[in-house]
Amino acid sequence: KIKICEKNDIPITPVEYEAPDKLLHAKLGAYLAETEYEVSNPEILHAINVHTTGEPDMSILDKIIYIADYIEPGRDKAPNLEYVRMLAYKNLDACMAEILCDSLKYLSSRGGSIDPTTKMTYDFYRQYQERN
């Protein structure tokens, strides 16, 4: 993934160098969608690009892709997954806050770097959080 990014002048942050398998697939997915599959819609390409770290004030499409990636049927180990799946059908912003909160807790527990965009995104969406 690093080699493909470097070959195609796709910028890589220091955190992405530390965890390329988890973080670079979004950038590469957007790149490949555009170059290999001729996707030219900037909204679709953007949604693919931010589906891993998110970003503050995401579009509805961005949020749907981000959430769908998290709650897809093959996923079964995320905390609060049933609650998050239910919330996805009720409130996209609250769902974003829950996913980001759980993701930050998980990333903090395993040590290592956290992409700052994920933290900024949670800071933006936490106002919607519905935890009791």
Sequence and secondary structure as in RCSB ss.txt:
>XXXX:A:sequence
KIKICEKNDIPITPVEYEAPDKLLHAKLGAYLAETEYEVSNPEILHAINVHTTGEPDMSILDKIIYIADYIEPGR
DKAPNLEYVRMLAYKNLDACMAEILCDSLKYLSSRGGSIDPTTKMTYDFYRQYQERN
>XXXX:A:secstr
 HHHHHHTT    HHHHHSHHHHHHHHHHHHHHHHTS    HHHHHHHHTTTT  TT  HHHHHHHHHHHH TT 
  STTHHHHHHHHTT HHHHHHHHHHHHHHHHHHH S   HHHHHHHHHHGGG    
